[in-house]
Every structure is written in structure tokens, then in C-alpha cells.
Amino acid sequence: MKKIFMVNESQLVNVIKQAKETDKDRKFKQSVEMIMVFRDVDVKKGFAISETIQLPKKTKPASVCVMASGDMGIKAKNAKADMVMDENELTKLSADKKKAKKLIDKYDFFLADTKLMPAVGKKLGQLLGPRGKMPTPVPFNTPIESFLERFRSSVKIKAKGSLSMSCRIGEENMDDADLAANANVVATAIEKTLPNGSKNIKKIMFKTTMGKAIKVEQVKK
């Protein structure tokens, strides 16, 4: 595992374990969340992060809505996409803004047949864009199954006008090492987007849904 932010693998595992153990038992399965706080970046000058990151270790799948018809729509349904919408359904949805907003908020990711992208942009672009959920185009004859597999195992990272970001890296019943592997992939990807890499990372923390945040201490040089 690559070292990030002067942190080694065993530290990530230990802090994640601590975050899980310090919280009391709940009546539901909690997520494990990762928080990154940044420094020396100017949010007033357009600093923002928008990344889709595929996690290496299996966790609760993200929800994916596919906008397609014909063969791609059929294959998306067979691959058990959370929802499949054709152009007619897209048109009907665009006429009801309240319903459209509710549907957009319901799904983590959107995919769309490239042929439908102009219609999607025209009818729902004003709602999808500000939420960072414009569909990823799926070219004709590209296996929709592979797209679904990739996005189901991905997380969306957004930070705009803020010096911090958070994301789910798994659930509390996962192995600590697997959670650490997911955390490492996220941190490494985010580090690459920062102007000065790890120097812009102030701290990294982990917490369960209802638990308190536990900070990762950096390794001294």
C-alpha cells in the first residue's frame, strides 16, 4: 500500500479500528466515513474537487440510474440497474421538477446512452449539473454491464467552497484492512488533485455514521 500524507498502512488500520470500537452498538449497520481537511488552498479562487473514485474492496453498491432505450436499455435492466429510463420517461420527468429533483437525489450516479445526452442536457441539465450528477456517456456498442460494475463500486467526492470533504469507504462489518485499502485509494486520488499534493492535506479522520471522528497522526520524518 502506497504511503500517503506521511501515513503508513498499519496506522490507517489502527485508526479505523479505533473509530469502530469507540462507538457504541447501534440498531443498524453503520457506514465508515473518511474525512479530509485541507490547508493552504484558496476556496475563494475556485478551489474545488469533483472526483469519481472506484474502491478496490467490495462495499455497499452505489445506486445507478441508466438513461437508455433499445438494446442498451434492455441490457441495463438485465444487469439490474437500479433504474432504467427511456427518452419518453425522460420527457415526462422533465415536466415535473419536484419529482425530477427527488429522483436525482435518490441515485448516486447516472449513465446515459450517448444518443440521449443532448436530450438529457436540454431537459434535466439544469437540475443534474448543480448537483454534480450529469450522466457519464456510454458509447454505442459499449458493454453497459462494465459501466454498471465500475460505478456501483465507486464513490463521488465533492468539495466546493470548503476546506474539507467526506465520503463513505465501507461499512462497520468490513475488515479493517479492506477499509484501509479503500481509504488509501481515495486519499491518493484526492492528493493528486491538490496544487501541492500532500502538503495541502491538514488532517485525515475516520468515523462511523454516529460516532466521533478519530484523527490519523502523521509519521515523523
Helices and strands as residue ranges (DSSP letters): H 9-22, E 31-38, G 43-45, E 48-54, E 64-67, H 70-78, E 83-85, H 87-94, H 97-106, E 109-113, G 114-116, H 117-128, E 136-138, H 144-152, E 154-160, E 164-171, H 176-193, G 197-200, E 201-208, E 214-215
